[in-house]
């Protein structure tokens, strides 16, 4: 398994997981329950998305496109 994404939140991780699964890539969220154990303060770097090693390059390309779309939308005033 290869880590392809480090999420800011559990929701963020599941959005990326859904994006990858819609493209036919099996994805797994790791560390989702660790964040709740810390308490009210957010701790970054605990929640990740992982895929099979063979799918990592394709997954990273999809995630990069997703991240770039967010940046472009915010520059246009859409986000």
Secondary structure, 3 states (H helix, E strand, C coil): CEEEEECCCHHHHHHHHHHHHHCCCCEEEECHHHHHHHCCCCCCCCCEEEECHHHHHHHHHHHHHHHHHHHHHHHCCCC
